[in-house]
Amino acid sequence: MVIKSGTPSGVLFLLAQFPVLLHLSLMVTFNQADTGKQLILTLREKQTLTGTFFFLIVFTHLVTKTVVTKIYSQGDEESQYPDRYNEFEMNVATTFSNKPTGWWEYKAYEQPLGVNTNPALATTLLEVGKMYLKKTTAFSFDTQESATTFSISDSNG
């Protein structure tokens, strides 16, 4: 861990006690109703295939074990610097329609064909990470408005 001089000691305490806070800020986060959002990963670091190839992304919900797969071709890539990071457009509302919200694990693979959705048949595991899928609507309280009436009685007579 690199610490810059002048870092408040309270920040150092938090990082030492809760290192997961630093990790969670680097994860993928989507809202369930998102359309046209960018999925940004670093897949080229471990890539072994050359020529035409595809990326298989497998999302697995950590509680329900629901699986969602997505395949991207090289032509789907939108990154200006593909050797540094990979950027793909994702329609979250369609991809995760009627899927549970919460924590998902994603695994990204490279493969020579664009039809395979079985990770066991993919060539190389390139990246593993976490994604948090937020609910479409925020939680809200329902309240009931009722008139309050008071009755005053004199117990002295």
C-alpha positions as CSV (number, residue, x, y, z in Angstrom):
1,M,0.0,0.0,0.0
2,V,1.4,3.4,-0.9
3,I,0.6,6.2,1.5
4,K,1.2,9.8,0.6
5,S,2.7,12.1,3.2
6,G,0.1,14.3,4.8
7,T,-2.5,11.6,4.8
8,P,-4.7,12.0,7.9
9,S,-4.1,9.4,10.5
10,G,-7.9,8.6,10.6
11,V,-7.7,7.5,7.0
12,L,-4.8,5.3,7.8
13,F,-6.7,3.7,10.6
14,L,-9.8,3.1,8.4
15,L,-7.6,1.5,5.7
16,A,-5.8,-0.7,8.2
17,Q,-9.0,-1.8,9.9
18,F,-11.3,-2.0,6.9
19,P,-9.2,-2.7,3.8
20,V,-12.3,-3.9,2.0
21,L,-13.4,-0.2,1.7
22,L,-10.6,0.5,-0.7
23,H,-11.4,-2.7,-2.7
24,L,-15.2,-2.0,-3.0
25,S,-14.6,1.4,-4.6
26,L,-13.0,-0.3,-7.6
27,M,-15.9,-2.7,-8.4
28,V,-18.5,-2.5,-11.2
29,T,-21.8,-1.0,-10.2
30,F,-25.0,-0.8,-12.2
31,N,-28.6,0.2,-11.7
32,Q,-31.1,-2.4,-12.8
33,A,-32.8,0.1,-15.2
34,D,-29.5,1.3,-16.8
35,T,-29.3,1.3,-20.6
36,G,-26.3,2.1,-22.6
37,K,-23.9,1.9,-19.7
38,Q,-20.2,1.1,-20.1
39,L,-18.7,-2.1,-18.8
40,I,-15.0,-1.4,-18.3
41,L,-12.6,-4.2,-17.6
42,T,-8.9,-5.0,-18.1
43,L,-8.9,-8.1,-20.2
44,R,-5.8,-7.8,-22.5
45,E,-3.2,-8.3,-19.7
46,K,-3.7,-12.1,-19.8
47,Q,-5.0,-12.5,-23.3
48,T,-3.4,-15.4,-25.3
49,L,-5.5,-15.5,-28.5
50,T,-4.6,-13.5,-31.6
51,G,-6.6,-12.9,-34.7
52,T,-10.4,-12.9,-34.3
53,F,-11.6,-13.8,-30.8
54,F,-14.4,-13.1,-28.4
55,F,-14.9,-12.3,-24.7
56,L,-17.3,-14.4,-22.6
57,I,-18.4,-12.6,-19.4
58,V,-20.2,-14.9,-16.9
59,F,-22.1,-13.2,-14.1
60,T,-23.1,-15.3,-11.1
61,H,-25.3,-14.0,-8.3
62,L,-23.5,-14.7,-5.0
63,V,-26.7,-15.7,-3.1
64,T,-29.1,-17.3,-5.6
65,K,-26.3,-18.6,-8.0
66,T,-28.3,-17.2,-11.0
67,V,-26.1,-17.1,-14.0
68,V,-26.1,-14.5,-16.8
69,T,-23.7,-14.7,-19.8
70,K,-22.7,-12.0,-22.2
71,I,-20.5,-12.4,-25.3
72,Y,-18.6,-9.5,-26.8
73,S,-16.6,-9.5,-30.0
74,Q,-13.5,-7.4,-30.7
75,G,-15.7,-5.2,-32.8
76,D,-17.9,-4.4,-29.8
77,E,-14.9,-2.8,-28.0
78,E,-15.2,1.0,-27.5
79,S,-12.0,1.6,-25.7
80,Q,-9.6,4.2,-27.1
81,Y,-6.7,2.3,-25.5
82,P,-7.6,-1.4,-25.7
83,D,-4.2,-2.4,-24.5
84,R,-4.9,-0.6,-21.2
85,Y,-8.6,-1.3,-20.7
86,N,-11.6,-2.7,-22.5
87,E,-14.9,-0.9,-22.7
88,F,-18.1,-2.4,-23.8
89,E,-21.7,-1.0,-23.9
90,M,-24.1,-2.9,-21.8
91,N,-27.9,-2.7,-21.7
92,V,-28.3,-3.6,-18.0
93,A,-32.1,-3.4,-18.1
94,T,-32.2,-6.1,-20.8
95,T,-29.3,-8.3,-19.7
96,F,-30.5,-8.4,-16.1
97,S,-34.2,-8.2,-16.7
98,N,-36.1,-10.1,-13.8
99,K,-32.8,-11.0,-12.2
100,P,-32.0,-10.5,-8.5
101,T,-30.3,-7.4,-7.3
102,G,-27.3,-7.4,-5.0
103,W,-23.8,-8.9,-5.3
104,W,-22.7,-10.7,-8.4
105,E,-19.3,-12.2,-9.3
106,Y,-18.1,-11.8,-12.9
107,K,-15.5,-14.0,-14.7
108,A,-14.3,-12.9,-18.1
109,Y,-12.8,-15.4,-20.5
110,E,-11.3,-15.3,-24.0
111,Q,-12.5,-17.7,-26.7
112,P,-12.2,-18.3,-30.4
113,L,-15.9,-18.6,-31.1
114,G,-18.8,-16.2,-30.4
115,V,-21.4,-18.8,-29.7
116,N,-20.1,-20.6,-26.6
117,T,-21.6,-19.7,-23.2
118,N,-19.9,-22.5,-21.3
119,P,-16.9,-21.2,-19.4
120,A,-15.4,-24.8,-19.3
121,L,-15.0,-24.5,-23.1
122,A,-13.4,-21.0,-23.1
123,T,-9.7,-20.7,-23.7
124,T,-8.4,-18.5,-20.8
125,L,-9.8,-16.9,-17.6
126,L,-8.8,-13.2,-18.0
127,E,-10.4,-11.4,-15.0
128,V,-12.5,-12.1,-11.9
129,G,-14.3,-9.3,-10.1
130,K,-17.5,-8.2,-8.3
131,M,-20.5,-6.3,-9.6
132,Y,-23.2,-4.7,-7.5
133,L,-26.6,-4.5,-9.2
134,K,-28.8,-1.8,-7.5
135,K,-32.6,-1.9,-7.4
136,T,-34.4,0.1,-10.1
137,T,-36.4,2.1,-7.6
138,A,-35.1,3.4,-4.3
139,F,-36.8,2.2,-1.1
140,S,-39.6,4.5,0.1
141,F,-41.8,4.5,3.1
142,D,-45.6,4.2,2.8
143,T,-47.4,6.3,5.3
144,Q,-51.0,6.4,6.3
145,E,-52.5,9.8,7.0
146,S,-55.3,9.7,9.5
147,A,-57.0,12.4,11.5
148,T,-56.1,12.6,15.1
149,T,-58.8,13.5,17.5
150,F,-58.5,14.3,21.1
151,S,-61.1,14.0,23.8
152,I,-60.7,15.9,27.0
153,S,-62.7,14.9,30.0
154,D,-62.8,16.6,33.4
155,S,-62.4,13.9,36.1
156,N,-63.2,16.4,38.9
157,G,-66.7,16.6,38.2
